[in-house]
Amino acid sequence: KFSVCYIKLSSLKARGTLVHHEHARDHGLLRQLDTFDQLIAFNAANKTIFISHQWVAIDHPDPDNAQYKAILTAVAELCKEHPELGEDPWIWLDYICVPQLNRHMQLLSISSLAVYSGQSSH
């Protein structure tokens, strides 16, 4: 229903905080796949990690950067346990990969979560 987006771990680290989807999109940080066939081909050629996290405030999911740090720690551990992920895997992370400003697009993306998570390698 909505195209899937991924961000490279290196791009996530470079931001120093969680940024919303539109910021990541406007700064060229996202890889967007428009069809299911593209998603299948992308995931066949790349290792991906699906991450969803809890919002800790109404207006921002991570105002103190605690979840950002925990996400980076968890991904580092996952990469150590699964060397096939390499050093710079593609990440699907809800705040960055789900539209935040357009409610209709947000709902389309949320309704596609099962597809995103089911196709991710980790």
N, C-alpha and C positions, 0 to 999 in steps of 0.2 A: 504494500500500500504506500510505503514511503521508501525512498532510496536509503541504503545503508551508508554510513560514513565511518571511517576509521582515522585515527591519528597515530603517527609514529611515536614510540616511547620517547625518542630524542626531542621531538617537538613538545610533548607534554612536559618533559623535564625543563626545557628552555623557558617555559612560561613562568615557572616558579609558583604557580597557583592554578586552580581550576578556572578556566575561562568558559563562557557560555558558547553555545553552538555558533551563533551568528558572528561572534568575534573570531573564532577559529576559522570559520568559512571565509570571512572577509580578509583574513590574513593568509589565506592559502595553505592552511595547516591540515585540511581534511582531504581524504581520498573518498570521493563519492561514487557509489556504484548504483546504477539506475535499474538494472534488471536482475532477476534471480539467476539467470545464466552468468552474468558478470560476477555476481557474488560467489557462485560455485567455482568459477575459474580463478577468481582472486584467492579464495581460501584453499584451493588446490595448490597454488603457487606460493602462498604466504602463510606464515603462522600468525594466528590472531588470538587475542585475549578479550573476553567479554567481562566487563566490570560494571556492576550497578552498586550504588552507594546510597546511604540514608542522608536525607537533607536534615541539617541540624538547626536551620533558621528558616523563616518563611521567605525572606527575600534573597537568600543566598545559601547554597547547600553546604558551604564550608567556610564561614567567615573567619575562622581562626587558623585555617590551613592545616588542621589536624588530619582530616581525611585525605587530603592531597599527599601528605607525608606518609600516611599509612598505606595508601595505594602504591606509591613508589616503592616502599619497603616490601609490600606483598609481591609486586611484579618482579622485583630483584630476586626474591626468594624463589618464585615460580621459575624464573629463567635459570637459576642455579640448579633446581631440581629437574628441569626439562631443557637440556642444552640445545635441543632442536629449535627452540624459540629464538636462539641467537641473542645478540646484544641489543637489537632495536626492533622488537616486534611491533606489529600493528595492534592498536588498542581500540576497542569499542567501549566508550565510557559515557554513560547516559547524559550527564550535563553538557558534555561537549558534542555528543553525536545526535542528541534529540533537540529539535528546534525549541527555543525558549520564548521567543517573542510573538510567534504566530500560533495561536491556540489550535487552529484547525490542523496545521502541519504537525504540531506537537502530538495531537491525538492520533493522526495517521501513523506517525513514527511509533508511538506507544503500542498501537495495535499490531505492529510488526515485530515486537520484541521476541516473540517465540521463534521467528525465522532467524533473527540476528543471533540469538543465543544458541540456537540449534546448529548453526553453520560455523560458529567459531571453534577453533581447534582447542582452546583452553578457556 
